[in-house]
Amino acid sequence: MRLRIDPSGVVTCLYAEVIDLGVLGQMSITRASYVEPDEAGRWWADLAPVSGPRLGPFVRRSDALAAEVAWLDEHLFPPTSGGTAATGAPSSGPVAGQRPS
């Protein structure tokens, strides 16, 4: 799990239950994407909620989820981003932002 902490203390991450994020402060969880099938049964990762592209089509849902996580990881945690990043295994899900208590 990767955490980005900006200079004001706001933490941004892909939501996961690897750690108890509540200990970092009040949470604000926002959907970052949707992974849905189309009428032909192909899978798409729609990153419009974070101004991203629509990725796909994928034959397997797991491939769409992996593409979703890779895109979010690259764009939410660029190597030159400000603040401090703590890294671990990436995880799919909504983006969580927290302010310190």
FENSULTA-V426163 format. One record per helix or strand. SS is the DSSP state (~ for helix, > for strand). FROM is the first residue (numbers start at 1). TO is the last residue. Records with the same first field share a line. If there is no record, write none. Layout:
SS: FROM-TO / FROM-TO
//
This chain:
>: 3-5 / 11-14 / 26-30 / 34-37 / 43-46 / 54-58 / 84-86 / 95-99
~: 21-24 / 48-50 / 61-76
//
